[in-house]
Structure formats: structure tokens, C-alpha cells
Amino acid sequence: MRGLDDTDREILDLLLSDARRPYSDIAEQVGLSAPAVSDRVDRLHEMGIIRGFTVDIDRSLLRSGVPVLINIDAAPGRGAAVAAGMADTDAVEHSFRTADDHVLVTATVHQTEVGALLDRAVEDMSDVADYEVRLLADSEWRPGLAGPEFAPDCAECGNTVDEEGVRRTLDGEPYYFCCESCAKRFVDQYESLKDGI
């Protein structure tokens, strides 16, 4: 299985800086043809490294309100539910959940509407142990690669998959395996469960 090479990383860096950059511009910078860049981007998408292209919107220019940082201390075991509810709210721009059930979100709201935002987003307010709201003075999003290596976890055993690994696509989803025997066990079980449904 092929990993990432320097050209892949360079293409990813260029797309991170401007996802709308034409493939012809990227090709010129990385020394490939535009179709070759297109093929590489398609491969990176198939591998699951590129999940999609998005727009970064400055919500403060589109609605009245102020940017706030909300730190929510969720009740034990309820962090995922709180984070999911907050992420589905229009006012929320970014949502993060820590392993110890803290949820951190950025949102643009009227200062007096944070409580109402929580009421709309969280089905059961007993899921929220405490929360704190801070006015944001500035925020910046800088996605970067910092020399990544393609190293997904094996879908069967959890080991790190390297260049010796294999990839299978099941119902349109890519799965990575450290070896052929893990792939066979996983695929056999997947098909058995699928047949049982």
C-alpha cells in the first residue's frame, strides 16, 4: 500500500492554504501535469485523507452577536451527547470534546442568549454540570500538516498500518489493515453480518 510522498504533502499544503486553487496552479508548483494532480487528489480522497472541501465563514459579518467561547463541563458519560447537540446548532462554528467530557465550542450569539443556545442544543440540561462563557477577542484557524505520515489503525486488530498494509473498500467506505489475514477476518465477518441483516 502506498503512503504519502513529498509531492502528496506539497499538494495537501497548497490545498490547505486555498482549497479552490486550480489544479493547473498546483501542477506548476509541484512539477506535475494538472491531470496527474487530479489523480493524486482523487487518491488522497479515496484514502480518506481528504474528507472534503469546505468554506470558512466569518459569522460575525453575517449575523448580529458576538463571538464567544463556551466551556461546558458535561456530566460523566454525557460529553458526546452535549458535543453532538452543540455541533448541530447554527450559531456554533467549532466544537471540541475532550476525553474527560469537557466540551469547548466557539459560537456567535448575543451575550444574553448563551443560556437559550444551551437550552436549544442540549436535550437534557442535567447533562451539563457547569459552563463558562468568555468573549472572544480573536480567533484563527491554521490547519497544517507538520510532516505527517499515513498511518491509519488496522480496522481488525488496531495495529498501525504501514506501506505493507492492505486496503479494502466495503459499501463505499475504505478500511485499512496491517496484513492480509486481518483483512480476510474483517471482510468475512463484515459480509456475514451484512448477510444476517
RODO-2510 file (C-alpha; in nm, 4 decimals, decimal comma):
residues 197
     n   res          X          Y          Z
     1     m     0,0000     0,0000     0,0000
     2     r     0,1411     0,3357    -0,0998
     3     g     0,1832     0,6010     0,1680
     4     l     0,2313     0,9754     0,1324
     5     d     0,5268     1,1108    -0,0581
     6     d     0,6690     1,4643    -0,0619
     7     t     0,4538     1,5607    -0,3619
     8     d     0,1366     1,4468    -0,1815
     9     r     0,2347     1,6579     0,1194
    10     e     0,3058     1,9581    -0,1021
    11     i    -0,0341     1,9203    -0,2724
    12     l    -0,2048     1,8972     0,0678
    13     d    -0,0226     2,2099     0,1899
    14     l    -0,1336     2,4031    -0,1192
    15     l    -0,4942     2,2859    -0,0787
    16     l    -0,4901     2,3797     0,2898
    17     s    -0,3892     2,7337     0,2009
    18     d    -0,6551     2,7591    -0,0735
    19     a    -0,8880     2,4664    -0,1436
    20     r    -1,0149     2,6422    -0,4573
    21     r    -0,6701     2,6631    -0,6137
    22     p    -0,6863     2,5278    -0,9721
    23     y    -0,5083     2,2000    -1,0356
    24     s    -0,3093     2,3726    -1,3099
    25     d    -0,1610     2,6125    -1,0485
    26     i    -0,0823     2,3228    -0,8154
    27     a     0,0709     2,1270    -1,1034
    28     e     0,3009     2,4169    -1,1859
    29     q     0,4250     2,4349    -0,8267
    30     v     0,4780     2,0611    -0,7746
    31     g     0,6142     1,9775    -1,1190
    32     l     0,3305     1,7552    -1,2412
    33     s     0,0573     1,7859    -1,5026
    34     a    -0,2907     1,9007    -1,3988
    35     p    -0,4380     1,5506    -1,4676
    36     a    -0,1651     1,3952    -1,2502
    37     v    -0,2555     1,6360    -0,9668
    38     s    -0,6226     1,5492    -1,0139
    39     d    -0,5380     1,1771    -0,9892
    40     r    -0,3391     1,2342    -0,6697
    41     v    -0,6194     1,4392    -0,5115
    42     d    -0,8673     1,1642    -0,6042
    43     r    -0,6358     0,9043    -0,4464
    44     l    -0,5989     1,1129    -0,1282
    45     h    -0,9776     1,1412    -0,1148
    46     e    -1,0206     0,7641    -0,1657
    47     m    -0,7664     0,7011     0,1118
    48     g    -0,9776     0,9166     0,3441
    49     i    -0,7040     1,1752     0,3991
    50     i    -0,9080     1,4422     0,2216
    51     r    -1,2605     1,4204     0,3605
    52     g    -1,3985     1,7148     0,1684
    53     f    -1,3585     2,0790     0,0845
    54     t    -1,5224     2,3422     0,2994
    55     v    -1,5763     2,7140     0,3341
    56     d    -1,4504     2,9098     0,6361
    57     i    -1,7168     3,1740     0,7032
    58     d    -1,6734     3,4775     0,9289
    59     r    -2,0098     3,4503     1,1038
    60     s    -1,9663     3,7849     1,2769
    61     l    -2,0194     3,9514     0,9381
    62     l    -2,3412     3,7602     0,8706
    63     r    -2,5371     3,7872     1,1925
    64     s    -2,5577     4,0165     1,4844
    65     g    -2,3943     3,8998     1,8013
    66     v    -2,0514     3,8497     1,9446
    67     p    -1,8051     3,5620     1,9150
    68     v    -1,7883     3,3615     2,2362
    69     l    -1,6000     3,0635     2,3696
    70     i    -1,8208     2,8298     2,5727
    71     n    -1,6545     2,5759     2,8016
    72     i    -1,9056     2,3115     2,9096
    73     d    -1,8360     2,0631     3,1864
    74     a    -2,0635     1,7747     3,0873
    75     a    -2,1957     1,5214     3,3324
    76     p    -1,9913     1,1973     3,3350
    77     g    -2,0525     0,9992     3,0190
    78     r    -2,2630     1,2736     2,8592
    79     g    -1,9910     1,4660     2,6746
    80     a    -2,0648     1,3027     2,3382
    81     a    -2,4359     1,3899     2,3589
    82     v    -2,3632     1,7503     2,4607
    83     a    -2,1000     1,7901     2,1879
    84     a    -2,3333     1,6474     1,9223
    85     g    -2,6151     1,8813     2,0257
    86     m    -2,3876     2,1841     2,0241
    87     a    -2,2340     2,0920     1,6869
    88     d    -2,5826     2,0746     1,5306
    89     t    -2,6626     2,4318     1,6373
    90     d    -2,6399     2,7010     1,3678
    91     a    -2,4624     2,9520     1,5929
    92     v    -2,1780     2,7096     1,6713
    93     e    -1,8750     2,7287     1,4451
    94     h    -1,6314     2,4827     1,6078
    95     s    -1,6943     2,2092     1,8620
    96     f    -1,4359     2,0068     2,0557
    97     r    -1,4793     1,7279     2,3117
    98     t    -1,2073     1,6065     2,5451
    99     a    -1,1680     1,2545     2,6807
   100     d    -1,2890     1,3720     3,0233
   101     d    -1,6250     1,5046     2,8906
   102     h    -1,5429     1,8728     2,8570
   103     v    -1,6961     2,0374     2,5519
   104     l    -1,5498     2,3562     2,4088
   105     v    -1,7331     2,5474     2,1354
   106     t    -1,6991     2,8758     1,9544
   107     a    -2,0216     3,0467     1,8582
   108     t    -2,1606     3,3827     1,7523
   109     v    -2,4566     3,4851     1,9695
   110     h    -2,5990     3,7754     2,1612
   111     q    -2,4342     3,7802     2,5028
   112     t    -2,7685     3,7293     2,6718
   113     e    -2,8639     3,4292     2,4551
   114     v    -2,5992     3,1773     2,5613
   115     g    -2,8379     3,0123     2,8066
   116     a    -3,1027     2,9881     2,5338
   117     l    -2,8429     2,8394     2,2996
   118     l    -2,7668     2,5678     2,5543
   119     d    -3,1386     2,5030     2,6091
   120     r    -3,1891     2,4545     2,2336
   121     a    -2,8781     2,2411     2,1831
   122     v    -2,8874     2,0141     2,4877
   123     e    -3,1925     1,7893     2,5221
   124     d    -3,1489     1,7334     2,8955
   125     m    -2,9824     2,0174     3,0874
   126     s    -2,8858     1,7708     3,3605
   127     d    -2,6188     1,6617     3,1061
   128     v    -2,4473     1,9969     3,1762
   129     a    -2,2734     2,0099     3,5148
   130     d    -2,1417     2,3629     3,4616
   131     y    -2,0461     2,6038     3,1866
   132     e    -1,8424     2,9183     3,1403
   133     v    -1,8706     3,1776     2,8639
   134     r    -1,5890     3,4049     2,7542
   135     l    -1,5947     3,6813     2,4971
   136     l    -1,3512     3,6071     2,2135
   137     a    -1,1201     3,8903     2,1145
   138     d    -0,9733     3,6991     1,8218
   139     s    -0,9567     3,3520     1,6729
   140     e    -0,7525     3,1971     1,3971
   141     w    -0,7720     2,8605     1,2280
   142     r    -0,4444     2,7303     1,0854
   143     p    -0,4652     2,3740     0,9642
   144     g    -0,1258     2,2285     0,8973
   145     l     0,0436     1,9021     0,8204
   146     a     0,3723     1,9165     1,0147
   147     g     0,5274     1,6215     0,8293
   148     p     0,2500     1,3631     0,8562
   149     e     0,2908     1,0001     0,7721
   150     f    -0,0014     0,7926     0,6529
   151     a    -0,0545     0,5557     0,9433
   152     p    -0,4172     0,4523     0,9992
   153     d    -0,5099     0,1897     1,2563
   154     c    -0,5908    -0,1613     1,1387
   155     a    -0,9709    -0,1993     1,1357
   156     e    -0,9339    -0,5546     1,2694
   157     c    -0,6581    -0,5555     1,5326
   158     g    -0,5813    -0,1855     1,5910
   159     n    -0,2123    -0,2054     1,4948
   160     t    -0,0636     0,0766     1,2886
   161     v    -0,0872     0,0161     0,9144
   162     d     0,2296     0,0880     0,7157
   163     e     0,3208     0,0546     0,3472
   164     e     0,2937    -0,3247     0,3774
   165     g    -0,0753    -0,2950     0,4704
   166     v    -0,3799    -0,3509     0,2557
   167     r    -0,6934    -0,1548     0,1834
   168     r    -1,0437    -0,2823     0,1181
   169     t    -1,3500    -0,0809     0,0218
   170     l    -1,6764    -0,2110     0,1677
   171     d    -2,0014    -0,0404     0,0718
   172     g    -1,8067     0,2644    -0,0451
   173     e    -1,6055     0,3061     0,2785
   174     p    -1,2285     0,2463     0,2868
   175     y    -1,0886     0,0149     0,5555
   176     y    -0,7170    -0,0357     0,6242
   177     f    -0,5496    -0,3492     0,7550
   178     c    -0,1970    -0,4279     0,8707
   179     c    -0,1926    -0,7625     0,6912
   180     e    -0,3897    -0,9825     0,4545
   181     s    -0,5109    -1,2134     0,7357
   182     c    -0,6655    -0,9203     0,9287
   183     a    -0,8332    -0,8037     0,6079
   184     k    -0,9749    -1,1521     0,5432
   185     r    -1,1104    -1,1917     0,9006
   186     f    -1,2699    -0,8453     0,8916
   187     v    -1,4230    -0,8851     0,5443
   188     d    -1,5573    -1,2330     0,6260
   189     q    -1,7205    -1,1048     0,9462
   190     y    -1,8499    -0,7922     0,7695
   191     e    -2,0123    -0,9983     0,4930
   192     s    -2,1518    -1,2476     0,7439
   193     l    -2,3144    -0,9693     0,9474
   194     k    -2,4396    -0,7995     0,6332
   195     d    -2,5964    -1,1254     0,5104
   196     g    -2,7612    -1,1710     0,8514
   197     i    -2,9378    -0,8347     0,8241
***
